[in-house]
Amino acid sequence: MTNSDGIDFTYRFAVAGATNTVDASVGFDHYQYPYSNSRGTGTADATQQFSLVDTLQRGAATLRLTYGQAHLTVSAFDPLFDAFSEFGPQGVALRTATTSTTASSRIMV
């Protein structure tokens, strides 16, 4: 997922002869994609998206720090997680703990 629908905020200011830019955004995204074996389409939903980007520029140098997180749901993973239920109570517990509707993703670059 490369984009989101939501709102963003940008604040730019000078510091020690450089320009610092802080960007924050919140939003969501719904993506429909074709399966590679022609079984139709799958969906991916990203909710509770949040990102924070700090960019410091001085002359030709740029330093960027990025943090982002989202709650992800990917329908293509459901058959994999459903298979855990075949292994008794422990499999059901694992299926419940790893369901695609509870996956979260965080990244810091």
DOMAR-893631 format. One record per residue: x, y, z of N, C-alpha, C in turn; residue number from 1; residue in one letter. Coordinates in steps of 0.2 Angstrom, whole numbers. Example, Ala and Ser with C-alpha at 12.3 -4.5 7.8 and 13.67 -1.06 7.14 Angstrom:
BEGIN
{n_xx=66, n_yy=-28, n_zz=39, ca_xx=62, ca_yy=-22, ca_zz=39, c_xx=66, c_yy=-16, c_zz=39, n=1, res=A}
{n_xx=64, n_yy=-11, n_zz=35, ca_xx=68, ca_yy=-5, ca_zz=36, c_xx=64, c_yy=0, c_zz=39, n=2, res=S}
***
This chain:
BEGIN
{n_xx=4, n_yy=-6, n_zz=0, ca_xx=0, ca_yy=0, ca_zz=0, c_xx=5, c_yy=6, c_zz=0, n=1, res=M}
{n_xx=3, n_yy=10, n_zz=-5, ca_xx=8, ca_yy=16, ca_zz=-6, c_xx=5, c_yy=23, c_zz=-4, n=2, res=T}
{n_xx=-2, n_yy=23, n_zz=-2, ca_xx=-5, ca_yy=29, ca_zz=-1, c_xx=-10, c_yy=28, c_zz=4, n=3, res=N}
{n_xx=-14, n_yy=33, n_zz=6, ca_xx=-19, ca_yy=33, ca_zz=11, c_xx=-24, c_yy=39, c_zz=10, n=4, res=S}
{n_xx=-30, n_yy=38, n_zz=12, ca_xx=-35, ca_yy=43, ca_zz=12, c_xx=-35, c_yy=46, c_zz=19, n=5, res=D}
{n_xx=-34, n_yy=52, n_zz=20, ca_xx=-34, ca_yy=55, ca_zz=27, c_xx=-32, c_yy=62, c_zz=27, n=6, res=G}
{n_xx=-29, n_yy=64, n_zz=32, ca_xx=-27, ca_yy=71, ca_zz=33, c_xx=-19, c_yy=71, c_zz=34, n=7, res=I}
{n_xx=-16, n_yy=77, n_zz=32, ca_xx=-9, ca_yy=77, ca_zz=34, c_xx=-7, c_yy=84, c_zz=36, n=8, res=D}
{n_xx=-2, n_yy=85, n_zz=40, ca_xx=0, ca_yy=92, ca_zz=42, c_xx=8, c_yy=92, c_zz=41, n=9, res=F}
{n_xx=10, n_yy=98, n_zz=39, ca_xx=17, ca_yy=100, ca_zz=38, c_xx=19, c_yy=106, c_zz=41, n=10, res=T}
{n_xx=24, n_yy=106, n_zz=44, ca_xx=27, ca_yy=112, ca_zz=48, c_xx=34, c_yy=113, c_zz=46, n=11, res=Y}
{n_xx=36, n_yy=119, n_zz=43, ca_xx=43, ca_yy=120, ca_zz=41, c_xx=46, c_yy=126, c_zz=45, n=12, res=R}
{n_xx=52, n_yy=125, n_zz=47, ca_xx=56, ca_yy=130, ca_zz=51, c_xx=63, c_yy=130, c_zz=50, n=13, res=F}
{n_xx=66, n_yy=136, n_zz=51, ca_xx=74, ca_yy=136, ca_zz=50, c_xx=77, c_yy=135, c_zz=57, n=14, res=A}
{n_xx=83, n_yy=131, n_zz=57, ca_xx=86, ca_yy=129, ca_zz=63, c_xx=94, c_yy=129, c_zz=61, n=15, res=V}
{n_xx=98, n_yy=133, n_zz=64, ca_xx=105, ca_yy=133, ca_zz=63, c_xx=107, c_yy=133, c_zz=56, n=16, res=A}
{n_xx=104, n_yy=137, n_zz=52, ca_xx=106, ca_yy=137, ca_zz=45, c_xx=103, c_yy=132, c_zz=41, n=17, res=G}
{n_xx=99, n_yy=128, n_zz=43, ca_xx=96, ca_yy=122, ca_zz=39, c_xx=88, c_yy=123, c_zz=40, n=18, res=A}
{n_xx=85, n_yy=119, n_zz=35, ca_xx=78, ca_yy=119, ca_zz=35, c_xx=75, c_yy=113, c_zz=38, n=19, res=T}
{n_xx=71, n_yy=113, n_zz=43, ca_xx=68, ca_yy=107, ca_zz=46, c_xx=61, c_yy=106, c_zz=44, n=20, res=N}
{n_xx=58, n_yy=101, n_zz=41, ca_xx=51, ca_yy=100, ca_zz=40, c_xx=49, c_yy=94, c_zz=43, n=21, res=T}
{n_xx=43, n_yy=95, n_zz=47, ca_xx=40, ca_yy=89, ca_zz=50, c_xx=33, c_yy=88, c_zz=47, n=22, res=V}
{n_xx=32, n_yy=82, n_zz=45, ca_xx=26, ca_yy=80, ca_zz=42, c_xx=22, c_yy=74, c_zz=46, n=23, res=D}
{n_xx=16, n_yy=75, n_zz=47, ca_xx=12, ca_yy=70, ca_zz=51, c_xx=6, c_yy=69, c_zz=47, n=24, res=A}
{n_xx=4, n_yy=62, n_zz=47, ca_xx=-2, ca_yy=61, ca_zz=43, c_xx=-6, c_yy=55, c_zz=46, n=25, res=S}
{n_xx=-13, n_yy=55, n_zz=46, ca_xx=-17, ca_yy=49, ca_zz=48, c_xx=-22, c_yy=48, c_zz=43, n=26, res=V}
{n_xx=-24, n_yy=41, n_zz=42, ca_xx=-28, ca_yy=39, ca_zz=37, c_xx=-30, c_yy=32, c_zz=37, n=27, res=G}
{n_xx=-32, n_yy=30, n_zz=31, ca_xx=-34, ca_yy=23, ca_zz=29, c_xx=-33, c_yy=22, c_zz=22, n=28, res=F}
{n_xx=-34, n_yy=15, n_zz=20, ca_xx=-33, ca_yy=13, ca_zz=13, c_xx=-37, c_yy=7, c_zz=12, n=29, res=D}
{n_xx=-40, n_yy=6, n_zz=6, ca_xx=-43, ca_yy=0, ca_zz=4, c_xx=-40, c_yy=-2, c_zz=-3, n=30, res=H}
{n_xx=-37, n_yy=-8, n_zz=-3, ca_xx=-34, ca_yy=-9, ca_zz=-10, c_xx=-37, c_yy=-16, c_zz=-12, n=31, res=Y}
{n_xx=-39, n_yy=-17, n_zz=-18, ca_xx=-41, ca_yy=-23, ca_zz=-21, c_xx=-36, c_yy=-25, c_zz=-27, n=32, res=Q}
{n_xx=-34, n_yy=-31, n_zz=-26, ca_xx=-29, ca_yy=-34, ca_zz=-31, c_xx=-31, c_yy=-40, c_zz=-34, n=33, res=Y}
{n_xx=-28, n_yy=-42, n_zz=-40, ca_xx=-30, ca_yy=-48, ca_zz=-43, c_xx=-25, c_yy=-54, c_zz=-40, n=34, res=P}
{n_xx=-28, n_yy=-60, n_zz=-39, ca_xx=-24, ca_yy=-65, ca_zz=-37, c_xx=-20, c_yy=-67, c_zz=-44, n=35, res=Y}
{n_xx=-14, n_yy=-70, n_zz=-42, ca_xx=-9, ca_yy=-72, ca_zz=-48, c_xx=-12, c_yy=-78, c_zz=-52, n=36, res=S}
{n_xx=-16, n_yy=-82, n_zz=-48, ca_xx=-19, ca_yy=-89, ca_zz=-52, c_xx=-26, c_yy=-88, c_zz=-54, n=37, res=N}
{n_xx=-28, n_yy=-82, n_zz=-56, ca_xx=-35, ca_yy=-80, ca_zz=-58, c_xx=-41, c_yy=-82, c_zz=-54, n=38, res=S}
{n_xx=-40, n_yy=-82, n_zz=-48, ca_xx=-46, ca_yy=-84, ca_zz=-43, c_xx=-50, c_yy=-78, c_zz=-42, n=39, res=R}
{n_xx=-49, n_yy=-73, n_zz=-45, ca_xx=-53, ca_yy=-67, ca_zz=-43, c_xx=-49, c_yy=-62, c_zz=-40, n=40, res=G}
{n_xx=-51, n_yy=-58, n_zz=-35, ca_xx=-47, ca_yy=-53, ca_zz=-32, c_xx=-47, c_yy=-54, c_zz=-25, n=41, res=T}
{n_xx=-42, n_yy=-51, n_zz=-22, ca_xx=-42, ca_yy=-51, ca_zz=-15, c_xx=-42, c_yy=-43, c_zz=-12, n=42, res=G}
{n_xx=-42, n_yy=-43, n_zz=-6, ca_xx=-42, ca_yy=-36, ca_zz=-3, c_xx=-37, c_yy=-35, c_zz=2, n=43, res=T}
{n_xx=-35, n_yy=-29, n_zz=3, ca_xx=-30, ca_yy=-27, ca_zz=8, c_xx=-33, c_yy=-20, c_zz=11, n=44, res=A}
{n_xx=-34, n_yy=-20, n_zz=18, ca_xx=-36, ca_yy=-14, ca_zz=21, c_xx=-31, c_yy=-12, c_zz=26, n=45, res=D}
{n_xx=-29, n_yy=-5, n_zz=26, ca_xx=-25, ca_yy=-3, ca_zz=31, c_xx=-29, c_yy=3, c_zz=35, n=46, res=A}
{n_xx=-30, n_yy=2, n_zz=41, ca_xx=-34, ca_yy=7, ca_zz=45, c_xx=-29, c_yy=9, c_zz=51, n=47, res=T}
{n_xx=-31, n_yy=14, n_zz=54, ca_xx=-27, ca_yy=17, ca_zz=59, c_xx=-20, c_yy=19, c_zz=57, n=48, res=Q}
{n_xx=-19, n_yy=21, n_zz=51, ca_xx=-13, ca_yy=23, ca_zz=48, c_xx=-10, c_yy=29, c_zz=51, n=49, res=Q}
{n_xx=-4, n_yy=29, n_zz=53, ca_xx=-1, ca_yy=35, ca_zz=56, c_xx=6, c_yy=36, c_zz=53, n=50, res=F}
{n_xx=9, n_yy=41, n_zz=51, ca_xx=16, ca_yy=42, ca_zz=49, c_xx=18, c_yy=49, c_zz=52, n=51, res=S}
{n_xx=25, n_yy=49, n_zz=53, ca_xx=28, ca_yy=55, ca_zz=56, c_xx=35, c_yy=55, c_zz=52, n=52, res=L}
{n_xx=36, n_yy=61, n_zz=48, ca_xx=42, ca_yy=61, ca_zz=44, c_xx=46, c_yy=68, c_zz=46, n=53, res=V}
{n_xx=52, n_yy=67, n_zz=48, ca_xx=56, ca_yy=73, ca_zz=50, c_xx=62, c_yy=74, c_zz=45, n=54, res=D}
{n_xx=62, n_yy=79, n_zz=41, ca_xx=67, ca_yy=80, ca_zz=36, c_xx=71, c_yy=86, c_zz=37, n=55, res=T}
{n_xx=78, n_yy=86, n_zz=38, ca_xx=83, ca_yy=91, ca_zz=39, c_xx=87, c_yy=92, c_zz=33, n=56, res=L}
{n_xx=87, n_yy=98, n_zz=30, ca_xx=90, ca_yy=100, ca_zz=24, c_xx=95, c_yy=106, c_zz=25, n=57, res=Q}
{n_xx=101, n_yy=104, n_zz=23, ca_xx=106, ca_yy=110, ca_zz=23, c_xx=111, c_yy=109, c_zz=17, n=58, res=R}
{n_xx=110, n_yy=114, n_zz=13, ca_xx=114, ca_yy=114, ca_zz=6, c_xx=112, c_yy=108, c_zz=2, n=59, res=G}
{n_xx=117, n_yy=103, n_zz=0, ca_xx=115, ca_yy=97, ca_zz=-4, c_xx=114, c_yy=91, c_zz=1, n=60, res=A}
{n_xx=114, n_yy=92, n_zz=7, ca_xx=113, ca_yy=86, ca_zz=12, c_xx=106, c_yy=86, c_zz=14, n=61, res=A}
{n_xx=103, n_yy=80, n_zz=15, ca_xx=97, ca_yy=79, ca_zz=17, c_xx=97, c_yy=73, c_zz=22, n=62, res=T}
{n_xx=94, n_yy=74, n_zz=28, ca_xx=93, ca_yy=69, ca_zz=33, c_xx=86, c_yy=68, c_zz=34, n=63, res=L}
{n_xx=84, n_yy=62, n_zz=34, ca_xx=76, ca_yy=60, ca_zz=34, c_xx=75, c_yy=55, c_zz=39, n=64, res=R}
{n_xx=71, n_yy=56, n_zz=44, ca_xx=69, ca_yy=50, ca_zz=49, c_xx=61, c_yy=49, c_zz=48, n=65, res=L}
{n_xx=59, n_yy=43, n_zz=47, ca_xx=52, ca_yy=41, ca_zz=46, c_xx=50, c_yy=36, c_zz=51, n=66, res=T}
{n_xx=44, n_yy=37, n_zz=53, ca_xx=40, ca_yy=32, ca_zz=57, c_xx=33, c_yy=31, c_zz=54, n=67, res=Y}
{n_xx=31, n_yy=25, n_zz=54, ca_xx=24, ca_yy=24, ca_zz=51, c_xx=21, c_yy=17, c_zz=54, n=68, res=G}
{n_xx=15, n_yy=17, n_zz=55, ca_xx=11, ca_yy=11, ca_zz=58, c_xx=4, c_yy=11, c_zz=55, n=69, res=Q}
{n_xx=2, n_yy=5, n_zz=55, ca_xx=-5, ca_yy=4, ca_zz=52, c_xx=-8, c_yy=-3, c_zz=55, n=70, res=A}
{n_xx=-14, n_yy=-4, n_zz=55, ca_xx=-17, ca_yy=-10, ca_zz=56, c_xx=-19, c_yy=-13, c_zz=50, n=71, res=H}
{n_xx=-16, n_yy=-19, n_zz=48, ca_xx=-17, ca_yy=-22, ca_zz=41, c_xx=-22, c_yy=-28, c_zz=42, n=72, res=L}
{n_xx=-26, n_yy=-28, n_zz=36, ca_xx=-30, ca_yy=-34, ca_zz=35, c_xx=-29, c_yy=-36, c_zz=28, n=73, res=T}
{n_xx=-27, n_yy=-43, n_zz=27, ca_xx=-26, ca_yy=-45, ca_zz=20, c_xx=-29, c_yy=-52, c_zz=19, n=74, res=V}
{n_xx=-35, n_yy=-52, n_zz=15, ca_xx=-39, ca_yy=-57, ca_zz=14, c_xx=-35, c_yy=-64, c_zz=12, n=75, res=S}
{n_xx=-30, n_yy=-63, n_zz=8, ca_xx=-26, ca_yy=-68, ca_zz=5, c_xx=-23, c_yy=-73, c_zz=10, n=76, res=A}
{n_xx=-22, n_yy=-70, n_zz=16, ca_xx=-19, ca_yy=-74, ca_zz=22, c_xx=-24, c_yy=-78, c_zz=26, n=77, res=F}
{n_xx=-31, n_yy=-77, n_zz=25, ca_xx=-36, ca_yy=-81, ca_zz=29, c_xx=-35, c_yy=-88, c_zz=28, n=78, res=D}
{n_xx=-35, n_yy=-91, n_zz=22, ca_xx=-34, ca_yy=-99, ca_zz=21, c_xx=-28, c_yy=-101, c_zz=25, n=79, res=P}
{n_xx=-23, n_yy=-98, n_zz=25, ca_xx=-17, ca_yy=-100, ca_zz=29, c_xx=-18, c_yy=-100, c_zz=37, n=80, res=L}
{n_xx=-21, n_yy=-95, n_zz=39, ca_xx=-23, ca_yy=-94, ca_zz=46, c_xx=-29, c_yy=-99, c_zz=48, n=81, res=F}
{n_xx=-33, n_yy=-101, n_zz=44, ca_xx=-39, ca_yy=-105, ca_zz=45, c_xx=-36, c_yy=-112, c_zz=46, n=82, res=D}
{n_xx=-31, n_yy=-114, n_zz=42, ca_xx=-28, ca_yy=-121, ca_zz=43, c_xx=-26, c_yy=-122, c_zz=50, n=83, res=A}
{n_xx=-24, n_yy=-117, n_zz=54, ca_xx=-21, ca_yy=-119, ca_zz=61, c_xx=-27, c_yy=-122, c_zz=65, n=84, res=F}
{n_xx=-33, n_yy=-120, n_zz=63, ca_xx=-39, ca_yy=-123, ca_zz=67, c_xx=-39, c_yy=-131, c_zz=67, n=85, res=S}
{n_xx=-36, n_yy=-134, n_zz=62, ca_xx=-36, ca_yy=-141, ca_zz=61, c_xx=-32, c_yy=-145, c_zz=66, n=86, res=E}
{n_xx=-28, n_yy=-141, n_zz=70, ca_xx=-24, ca_yy=-144, ca_zz=75, c_xx=-26, c_yy=-144, c_zz=82, n=87, res=F}
{n_xx=-32, n_yy=-144, n_zz=83, ca_xx=-35, ca_yy=-144, ca_zz=90, c_xx=-35, c_yy=-138, c_zz=94, n=88, res=G}
{n_xx=-36, n_yy=-138, n_zz=100, ca_xx=-37, ca_yy=-132, ca_zz=104, c_xx=-31, c_yy=-127, c_zz=103, n=89, res=P}
{n_xx=-24, n_yy=-130, n_zz=103, ca_xx=-19, ca_yy=-126, ca_zz=102, c_xx=-19, c_yy=-122, c_zz=95, n=90, res=Q}
{n_xx=-21, n_yy=-126, n_zz=90, ca_xx=-22, ca_yy=-123, ca_zz=84, c_xx=-27, c_yy=-117, c_zz=83, n=91, res=G}
{n_xx=-32, n_yy=-119, n_zz=87, ca_xx=-38, ca_yy=-113, ca_zz=87, c_xx=-35, c_yy=-107, c_zz=91, n=92, res=V}
{n_xx=-31, n_yy=-108, n_zz=96, ca_xx=-28, ca_yy=-102, ca_zz=100, c_xx=-23, c_yy=-99, c_zz=95, n=93, res=A}
{n_xx=-19, n_yy=-102, n_zz=92, ca_xx=-14, ca_yy=-99, ca_zz=87, c_xx=-18, c_yy=-96, c_zz=81, n=94, res=L}
{n_xx=-23, n_yy=-99, n_zz=79, ca_xx=-27, ca_yy=-95, ca_zz=73, c_xx=-30, c_yy=-89, c_zz=76, n=95, res=R}
{n_xx=-33, n_yy=-89, n_zz=82, ca_xx=-36, ca_yy=-83, ca_zz=85, c_xx=-30, c_yy=-77, c_zz=86, n=96, res=T}
{n_xx=-24, n_yy=-80, n_zz=88, ca_xx=-19, ca_yy=-75, ca_zz=89, c_xx=-16, c_yy=-72, c_zz=83, n=97, res=A}
{n_xx=-16, n_yy=-76, n_zz=77, ca_xx=-13, ca_yy=-73, ca_zz=71, c_xx=-18, c_yy=-72, c_zz=66, n=98, res=T}
{n_xx=-24, n_yy=-71, n_zz=67, ca_xx=-29, ca_yy=-69, ca_zz=62, c_xx=-27, c_yy=-63, c_zz=58, n=99, res=T}
{n_xx=-28, n_yy=-63, n_zz=52, ca_xx=-26, ca_yy=-57, ca_zz=48, c_xx=-29, c_yy=-51, c_zz=50, n=100, res=S}
{n_xx=-35, n_yy=-51, n_zz=53, ca_xx=-38, ca_yy=-45, ca_zz=55, c_xx=-35, c_yy=-42, c_zz=62, n=101, res=T}
{n_xx=-30, n_yy=-45, n_zz=64, ca_xx=-27, ca_yy=-42, ca_zz=70, c_xx=-19, c_yy=-40, c_zz=69, n=102, res=T}
{n_xx=-17, n_yy=-41, n_zz=63, ca_xx=-10, ca_yy=-39, ca_zz=61, c_xx=-9, c_yy=-32, c_zz=61, n=103, res=A}
{n_xx=-3, n_yy=-30, n_zz=64, ca_xx=-1, ca_yy=-23, ca_zz=64, c_xx=6, c_yy=-22, c_zz=61, n=104, res=S}
{n_xx=7, n_yy=-17, n_zz=59, ca_xx=14, ca_yy=-16, ca_zz=55, c_xx=17, c_yy=-9, c_zz=58, n=105, res=S}
{n_xx=23, n_yy=-9, n_zz=59, ca_xx=26, ca_yy=-3, ca_zz=61, c_xx=33, c_yy=-3, c_zz=57, n=106, res=R}
{n_xx=35, n_yy=3, n_zz=55, ca_xx=41, ca_yy=4, ca_zz=52, c_xx=45, c_yy=10, c_zz=54, n=107, res=I}
{n_xx=51, n_yy=10, n_zz=55, ca_xx=55, ca_yy=16, ca_zz=56, c_xx=61, c_yy=16, c_zz=52, n=108, res=M}
{n_xx=62, n_yy=21, n_zz=48, ca_xx=68, ca_yy=21, ca_zz=43, c_xx=72, c_yy=27, c_zz=45, n=109, res=V}
***
